[in-house]
Amino acid sequence: MATSKKPKATIVCISHLEWTDTLFQRPQQVMSRLSKRHHVIYYKEWAFREWIHGKAAPGSIAGLCRKVNSSLAICDFAMPLPRFRNHLKLFEDIGHWLALRRIRSLIGEDFGGPLILWYYFPVFLELIRSLGPDRVVYECMDNYVALSHNTPGSIVAGVKEREARLLQRADIIFYGSQTLMDERSGHRHKSRHFPTGVDTEHFARGMEGQAPLPADIKGLQKPMLGYWGAVDQRIDYAVLDRCARQRPDWSIVLIGPMVTISERDISSFLALPNVHWLGPKAYQELPRYARAFDICMLPFKTTDEGKYLNPTKTLEYLAAGRPVVSTKIPEIERFYSDMVAVAQSGSDLVRKCESILAREPDPVEQDRRLAKAKGHSWDAMVDQMEKIAMPLPLFSDVS
């Protein structure tokens, strides 16, 4: 007999992002909230080379899991054999067989209600066949094929082939980028656009003047242009380099871990005396850093590597009350042009920053930014996604 009360589902989340407090992004925000109502297993796969170089999480080679709360398990799994740029499929199959055993054991401990596979990245698609889920969700955050163009051709081809299969198989597709969703019209019937959310109360603390600034930013020269998030290949370092050289009296501050690049790749930029990379910081600390920023930046490339972004940090910056300047990214122009100064070129970015810095801070503008952020809470967004991904008919046969 059906019941009107939803039982807990088990969600196996396949992500490309490590669960860490220093890069707490969309998958973490969504899954932490879903875990309040369902069992969640968050699976992050590490490549063999990442484990060899010490980048993989501790215990990942053994497939160890840790609990974030009673309903959320983080399972880091390092592939135990090298795949040699995807040329040895057998080694990948062995690794996934071992990972499947671990995931099955976790499902056996917590299983209840329907089983949902929730993908953030097209990897380990064998789970669909092996687990026979009630629903497959693909939450697409970026153009992964474009981001893999600097990797060997075999990897690019693999990402493209797997994503095509996942787009076809998924029951529902969530997009962070309206631009990317519009370009994939063949799947429009099962696609929904959810740009991003924000914890407004958390970041609004950046507007409070009582707490001291962090020691590593307190003594830097003002005015200060700041960025937080992944320091990766999507950032337009040429634009930032030009800005730093043209205005040596400004401090350019980057906060976040280096992902997919190394210090060597941007060494000439980092060597500039007014450029400061402060490394990764805990999510809880970001509002304190926001207080030091005179302008927050969205300095992304306008090529395919960056053009599909709808950055989570946009609303975080606005919730902190800070002026925001962005490169010409379609999602920013479409949804935030009333709040964000969008630069048409590198020189225009400098001009827009100069214009903002020439004006006195306006409390009315701060309140407008905060009001914009308040309309996009993570809680409301996840509630809507849950209703679409796990509708009541999915639970109707559970007594």
N, C-alpha and C positions, 0 to 999 in steps of 0.2 A: 504494500500500500504506500502510495506517495505521501510525502510529508511536505508541509509548507515551509519548514525551516531548512535552510541550506546546511548540509554537512560540510565539513572541511574537505577541500580537494588536496591532492598532492601535486605540487608544481615542481618539475625538474627544469631548472633554468640553465641554459647553456650560454655562457658569456665569454667574451674576449677580454674583459677587464677584471683585473685582480680586485678582490674585496679588500679595500684599504681605506683608512680614515684620511689619507692624504690625497686621495683622488676619488671622492665620494660623489659619483655621478648618477646618471639616470637609472642604470640597472639596480644600483644599491638603493636609491630612493624608492623605486617601484617595488622591489622585492621585500624590503624591510616593512613596507606597509601591507603588502599582501600576506606577509607572515603573521600578521595580527589576526588573520581569519583563516589561514590555510597553512599546511605544511609546505615548506620550501626547501629544496636542495639546490644550492647554487654551485654549478660546476664550472671551474676555470681550468682549461687545458694549457699546460706549458710544453713548449717544444723541447726536444732533447738538448739543443744547444743552449737554451735558457737555463736549464738545470746545470749543465756543465759549467757555465759562466757565473753560477751563483745567483741568478736573477729569480729563479723559482722560489716560491714560498717554502719555508721549512716544512719538512714532512711530505712534500708533494710527490716525491719519488715513491713513497709507500702508499700514496692515495689516502693519507690521513685527513680527517675532517674535524672541524671545530664548530662549536655552537655559538651563534650570535645571541640567540634567545631560544626558548624551548621549542619553537617551531621553525627555526631557520638554521640549516647546517651549511657550512662552507666547505666544499670539497675541491681542494687543489690537487691536480693530477698531472705529474710530469710524464710525458711519453718516454718509456724506458729504453727505447731503441731509436737510433737516428734514422730519419726518413730520406736523407740525402736529396733534399729539395723535391720531395714527393715522388722520387723515382722508385722507392721500395714500398709498394703498397702493402706487402706482407707484414712489414714491421709496424705500419700504422694499424693494420687489422689486429695484430697481437696487442698493441697498446690499448685499443678500444675494447677488446675483449676483457682485458683486466679492469678497465674503467667501468665497463658494464656490470661486472660482478660486484664492484663496490657500490654502484648506484642501486642495483637490485637489493643489496643487503640493507641499504638505508630506506628504500621504499618499504621493504618488509617490516622495518621497525615502526614506521610512521603512517603506513598507508591508510587512507580513509577517503571515501567518496571518489569522484572521478580523478583520472590521472591527466595532467596537462603538461605538455612539453612546450616550454617558452624559450625561444631562441633569440639571442641578440647578435649572433654571428653564425654564418653557415659552416658549421663544423660538426662532426660526429652525428651525421644524419642517420647513421645506422640505428640510432636509438629509436627512431620512428618505427622501423620494422620490428625491432627486438622487444619494445615495450608495449606496442599497440595502444597508444594513448587515446583518450576520448576526444582530445582537442589539441591541435598544433597551432601555436601562435608564433609569429615572426615579428618582433619589434625592431624595425630597421632604423638605426640611428645615423647612418652615413652611406656614402657610395664606396663600398669596400673594394670594388674592382679598381676604382681610380686610386685609392689609397695604397694598393698593392703594386702599382706600376713600377716602382723603383726596386722591386724584388725580382728574382729570377722568373723567366717566362712560365715555367712549369707551375709556379705558385699562383701567378695571375690567372692562368687557365683553370687551375683547380678551384680558386675562389669563384670564378665566373660560372663554372659548371655546377658547383654545389649550390650557389645562390639561386640559379635558375630552377634547380630541382626543389629547393625550399619554397620559393615563391609559388611554384605550381602546387605543392603539397599542402601548404599552410591553409588552415581554415579561416584565419583572420590575420591581416597584416596591419600593424600599426607603424606609421611613419612620423618621425620628428620633423621631416622636411616636406612641405607641400609641393615644392619644386620637384623633388625626386618622385613623389607619389604621382604627380601629373605626367611625368615622363614614362611611367609604367602603366599605361592605360589598360593594358590587357588584363590586369588584376584589379581594376578599379572597383568591381562589384564586391570585393571582400576586403577593401582597404579603408582605413580610417586615419585621419590626421590628428595627432596629439602633439602639439609643438614642444612644450616643456612645462615644468612646474617650478615652484620655489617655496622654500620655507621662509616666508616673509618675516615672521617674528624673529627668527634667528639672525637674518642679515640686517634687519633694522637696528640691531645693536651697534652697527657701524655709524649710526647717526648720534650715538650717545657720546658725550665728551668726557666722561669721568674716568674710564679705565685707561691705564697707561698704554702707550704704544709699545709694540714688541721691540726688544733691544736692537735687533739686527736691522730695523728700518728707521728707528727713531733719529739717528744722526745723519741720514742721507739728505742730500741737498734738495730743496724745494725750488720750483714746483715739481711734482712727481706724477708720472704717467705709469699706471700699474696694470698688470694682467695676472690672473691666476687660472690654473688649469693645466692640462697636459702641455708640456713644452715639446712639441713634435713637429713633423714635417708639414703640417697644415698652416703653421704660422708663416707670415711673409716677413722673413728676417731682413730682406732687402729694404722694405719700407721702414722697418724699425731702425735699421742701420742709418738710413738717410735722415730720419728724424733725429737720432742721437748726434750725428755729425753736424747737422744744420743748427741744432739748438743744444750746444754743449752745456748750457746752464740748466737744462732739464735733466732730471733723473728718470731713466727708463728701468722699471722694476718688473721682473718676471718671477712668479711664485708657482712652484709645481714640480713634479718629477719629470725627468727627461724620458720620453717614450719614443721608440723607433729611431731616435737620433742620439748622437753623443756630443759631448762638449767639443770634440775635435771638429765636428761638422759645422759648427757655428763659432769657431774659435776667434775669428777676426772681429765678429760682432761683440762677443763677450769680453774681448780685450779692451773695448772702449771704456774710458775712465768713468763715464756717466751711465754705464749699463751695469745692472746688478741682478744676477740670478741668485735668489735666496734659497733655492731648493724647495722640496715639498714641505707643506705645512698641514697640520691637522684641520679638518673641516671646521671644528669648533673655534679655531683661531682666526679664520678668514675675516670676520667682521672687524676685528682689531686692526688688521692690515688695511681694510677698506678705509678706515678713518684717516690713514696717512695719505691715501691717493687723492690728488686733485682732479684727476681724470682717470676713468677706467677704460681700457682698450679692448677691442675685438679685432686684432690685427691679422686676419686670416687671408690666405691666398684667394684670389678670385678665379683661379683655374678649377678644374674638377676636384682637386684635392680639398678645396675649402668651400666651394660655391654651394654645396648642399647642406651646409651646417645650419642648425638653429640652436645656437649655443645655450646651454643651461645657465652659463654665467651672465647672460644678458639680464635676465630677471633678478639674479643675485646682486648685480651691480645696482640696478634700479631700486631694489629693496633697501640697499645700503644708502640710498639717497645721492649717489654720485653721478656726475655728468658722464656720458658714455660716448665714445667716438669709435666708429667701425669702418673697416674697408667695405667695398661695395659688394655685399653678400645679399642675394635675392631675398632670403627669409627675413633678414633684418630690415630691408627696405619695405617689404610687404607688411610686416606686422609691428615694427617698432619705429618707423620713420618719424612719428610724432614725438618720440622721446630720445631717440639716438641720432647723433650727427653722423651721417653717412658720407664718407670721403670718396670722391670720384677717382683720386689718384694719390700717390705718395705725397706730392707737394700739397695737395688739398687737405690731406690729413694733418699736416703741420699747420696749415692756415686755420683749420677748424679748431685745433687745440689752442692756438694763439687767441682766437676769438673768445673761447670759453674762459681762458685764463685772464683775459682783459676785463672780465666782468666780475663783480662781487658775487659771492654765493647767495643764491636766492632761496629763502625758506619755502616760498610758494612752489618753486620748481621742485624742491626736494619732496614736498608733499605730493605733487603730481606723479613723481616717479614711484613713490611708495604706493600710491593708489593703483597705479598700473600693475605693480607686482601683486598686490592683494587679490586681483582678479584671476590669479593663475596658481592656486595652491596645489601642491602635490597630492594632498588628500582628496580634493575634488576630482583631479585628473585620474587618479588610480581607481576611485570609485566608479567612474564612467568606463574605464578600460575593463574593469572586472565584470560589469554588467554585459559588456559586449563579448568578452572572451569566455565568460562562464555564465551563460543565461540560465534561467530556471529550468527550461526543458532538459538541460544537461544533467540536472540533479533529480529529475522527476521520478526516476525508477529506484531511487535510493530510499529505503524504508527505515 
